[in-house]
């Protein structure tokens, strides 16, 4: 029987909010959140579950239902987040798991696959890049500067005002080439799940600002050829935040990786592409 359940998993004092889809006895697909677990569309989780997978999406620390302390001064590193992914597989049982990361969650997934290869059976990376937040390597395209100018010229919303936050998200999505209506609805769901109205907590949930303060050393790009897992790289053709060249580089540098370009995609997985992405992930394992 296919079910959807919300819960919290405790890992050595850290609580991670998780949502599970599908049969608990089926092979595990673990989805690392981007801003929050809701970066993974409901429809994609449901399609994967219908394809015979147990799908678990989860919130990173300082987001959603997971432990939130101080997003402006995180007391953990990128490698700690990668270790959380491996520990979560162990706590959930049914590993090794197909690991998937989206956006900054894709950075967590890359490091997890490198540092804890025995925990995972396959790897999907969506809309991410092979270097940490900050200036990219010279051969990688950076953020589209015109788009960034539009994004950062906007004043921050009143984070205690749901309508203001939703409008801010919709305008940002339009600048990025994503669906404003979908972004507005998603922002409202994230707002409802955010533990408190403090600006630092709200912005961490809506924008994943904690990553700008995270210790992401040492570099991992040079280690990508060590990944021996079947790998799928998914990237939007029109991604203005992490342009397509970043996904192309990951696919080149991980042996045997498949690159799936979403011709109508930007930073988010568009609804029209859910079936294509699900099919490719199910084929991977």
N, C-alpha and C positions, 0 to 999 in steps of 0.2 A: 504494500500500500504506500502511495506517495503522500508525504506530509510536509508541512512547513512549520518549523518551531523556532522560537526565539529563546536564547538562554545566555548565560555567562559562564565562561570557562576560566578557572583560576590556575595560574601558572606561577608558582613560587612568589606569591604576593602580588602578582599582576593579574587583573581581571580583564578578559577580552570579551567583548560583546560579539556573539555569533548568531547567524540565522541559517538554518539548515533546510534544504529542499530534498525531497525524494526519499528513497528507501535507505534506511540506516545500514542495510547489509550490502549495498551496492558499492562499487569502486569510488573512492573519495576524490573529489575535485575541490581544492582549497583556493578561494578567491581572496587575494589581499586587497583591502580597500585602498582607494585613492584619497580623495578628501575624507570620505567615510566608506563603509561597505556599500552604500547606495550608489557609488560610482559604477557598480555592476548592475545593469538593468534587471528588473524583476523578470522580464520576458526571457532574457538569456538564461537566468538561473532555472526557470521553469522548463525551457527547451532542453537544457543539459540533463535535468532530472528525468524528463520524459524519455531521454535517450539512454536511460539505465545507469545514471550516476547519482551518487550522494553528493550534493553540492552544499558547501559551507562557505558563506562569505562572512568576513569579520572586519571589525573596526580596529585600526591601529591604535596604539596608546595615544592618549590625549584627543580622542575623537569618539563620537557616538556613545555607545554603552560601555566602552572600555575605560580603564583607569585614567582619570584626568587629574593632573596635579598642577603643573604650571607650564603651559605651552610656550611661554616666553623664555623659559630656562629649562629645557628638557634634561632630565638626569639620566639619559640613555643615549646610545649611539645607533647609527644605521645597522651595525652588526648585531646589536641587541634586538632590533626589530626582526632581523633575519632569523635570529635564534628563536624568537617567539613563534615564527611560522613553523619551524621544525618541531618545537615543543608542542605546538597545537596539534600537529599530526599525531604525535605520540599520545596526547591526551584524548583525542577523538577516536583513536584506533582505526584500523583499516588501511594503514599505510603500507607501502609508500604511496603518496598522493600525487595527482596531477596538480601542480602549483601554477597559479596564474596571478599576475600583477598588472594593474592598470595605472598609468601616470606615475606618480612618485612611488606607488605600490609596486610598479615594475622594477624600480631600483632595489626595493626590498627583496623582490623575488629573484633578481639576478644574484645578489649576494647570498641569499639563502641556498640557491642551487649550487653555488660554488663552495660555500662553507659547510653545508650539510647535505651532500649529494645522496646519501643513503636514505634520506627521508622522502625523496621525491622520485616519481616515475616518468614525469613529462613536465614540460615548461611552456607556458604561454605568456607572452609579453605584449601588452597593448598600449600604444601611444606613449612610449617612454623613451629613454635614451641611456647610453652606456657610461655616463659620467654623472657626478653628483650635481645638485643645484649650484648655480653660479656660472661663471664663464665656461663655455664648452671648449673642447679641443679645437685646434685650428681647422681640422678637416671636417668638423661637424657644423651643421647650420644652427645658429642661435635662434632665439625667439624673434619673430617678425617685429621689427622695431616700430613700424607704424601702428601695428596692433597693440604693442605694449604701451606706446604713447597714449593711445585711446584709453586703455585699461587703467593706467596709473594716473591719468589726469582727473579721474573721477574722485570726488570725496568719498570717504568711507560712510556707509549708512549708519543709522542709529541701530545698533545690533539688538536692542531690546524691542524693536518695531518689526514685526513679522512682514508687513507689507513692504516696508523700506528694504529689508533684506532680500525679499523675493524680487523686487524691481531691480535691485542692484545686480542680482544673479542673472536676470533676463537680459539686461543691457550688456553684461559681460559676455554672455553666450552669443549675442548678436555680433559683438566685436570679434569673437573667436571663430565665427562661422557655424556655431551650433544652433540648435533649436531653442529660441527664447522661451516658448511656452513650456517645453519640457524642463528647461532649466529653472523656470519659476516654480513649477510644481515640485521639482526635486529640492530646491532650496527650502521650501516650506516643510517638507518631510524632514530634512536635516535639522532645521530650526527646532522642530518639535522634539527631536531626539537629543538635542544638545543639553548637557547638564549645567544649566545656568546661563545668565545673560551677560556675564562679564565680556567685554569686547575681545579680550585675548582668547577666550574659550570659543566664542562665536566665530571669530575669524579663523581660528584653527580648524574648525569644523567645516566652514564654508570654503575656505581658500587653502587649507593645509599649510598655513604660514609657519608651523612648527619646523618644517623641513629647512627653512632658511637659517635656523639656529642649531641644526643637528650636526654632530660630528660624523662626517661621512668618510673619514680616512680609515685605512689607506685606499688608494684607487683600486678599482676592480676591472676596468676595461681590458687591461692587458691579460687578464686571466680568462676572458671569455672563451678562448679556444679549449680550455680545460672542460667545458660543459659537454658531457656525453649523453645528456638526456634528449629524447626527441623534442624538438623545439618549434613552436609556432610564433612568429612575430606578426602582429596585426597593427596596421598604422593607417590613419586617415590620409587620403591624398591631399586634403586641404588643411592639415593641422598647422596652425600658425604659432602654437606654443612650443611644441617639439616637432619641428618640420620633418617631413618624410625621410630626409637623409639620415636622421638618427636611427630610425627603424631599419633602414637599408644597411647601415653600418653594423648593427647588432646581428642581422641575418647573415651578413658576410662573415662575421668573426666567430659565430657559434657554428661548429661543424654540422653540416646537414640541415641547418634551420630552413624552414619554409617561410617566405614572406607573403602575407596576404594584405594587399592594399585595398582599403575600402574607398572606392572611387568617389563616393559622395560624402565621405566621413571627414570630420575635423578633429576636435579633441575628444569628444564623447562618442560612444558607440551608437549610431543612429538606429532608430527602431527598424528601419527597412533593412538593416544589415544584420540583425540578430540571428536570423536563420543561417546566413552564410558563416558567421563566426561560430555559432554552435556546431554546425556540421564539421567545420575545420577542427575544432577542439575535440569533438567526439572521435574523429578519425585519428587524432594524435594518440589517444589512449586514455 
